[in-house]
Amino acid sequence: MSVCDFLNVEAVTDAIYLLLQKPYVVILNLGSGEGMSIHNIVLLALLAFGKQEREITVENSSGLSSINILDISLTQSYLGWSPGPPQTIDIKFFLLSQN
């Protein structure tokens, strides 16, 4: 299973805007600081559309797991920025608004 650090576009643009206001640029991690698997995103989508009984098939030809969750503490302190609500809330809100 792969776990990634997803971030919504509004949070990205907010962070870039704040970064452009700084006198010098530092290398920062830009993410949510939380991990979510594609499997969980699909589950949320199925739930939002009332299809939670559907079977989900996962194919991973490499057989390797990947976990990529960013440490955003420097980004938060340097920019005074926060990624906003947990991604699960963002995704649920988006999916439910599409119904």
N, C-alpha and C positions, 0 to 999 in steps of 0.2 A: 504494500500500500504506500502511496505517496502522500505526504502532507506538505502543503505549501502555505506561505504567508501571503494572503490576498489583501488588497487595499483598494478602496473605491476611488474613482477618478477625482472626485471633489477633494478628498483628503490629499491626494497627490498634488493637485494644483495649488491647494492652500500651502503645502509645505514648500513647493518651489517658489511661490510668491514670497514667503517669509525668508527663504534662503537668498533670494535676489536683493533683499533689503540689507543684508549683512555686508560689512566692509571687505570681508575675505571669505573664500569658500573652503570648507572642510569636507572631508569624505564622510558621508552619513549613510546609515541604513534607513531606507524608507519603506516601511511596512506597517502591518497592524500589530506585530508583536505576538500574534496568536496563530496557531496552525489550524488548517482545515483541509480535510481530504476531499478530492473530487467526489468520492462516494457519498460523503455527507452533504455536499452541495446538491447532488442528484436526489438524495433522500428528501431534502428540503423542498426541491422543485416538485417532486411527486406528491408530497404532502400538501403543498400549496394548491395543486391542481386536483386534489382528491384522488390521486392514483397510487397511494402508498402501498397497495397490494401488489403492484407490479414487481416482477423479479428484476434484480440488478445483476448483470454479469460483468465481472471485472477481468480484463485480460492484460497481463503484464508479461510480455515475451522475455524480458530480461530476468524476471524473478527477483529483482532487487527492490528493496524498499528505499524510499528517499524522504528525509525529513528536513525541511528548510524553514525555520522560524527565526526571524531576525530579532536581534537585540536593538531596540529603538531608544534606549535610555539616553544616549548622547544626543540623538536627534531631538528628543523631547526637551532636554535641558538647554541645548544650544538655540533652538528655535522658539521655545515656549509653545510647542505644537503638540497636539494629540490627534491620533487617527480617528477619533470619534467613537461611536458605539461599537460594540463587538460585531464582527463581520456576520455572525449568525443572524443578528437583528437586522442588519442592512439587507442581507440576502432574502430573509423572510419578507421584509417590507416590500422589496422590489418585486418579488415573485407574486405576492398577494395583490399588489397594485396592478399586475398584468391580467388578472382574472376579470 
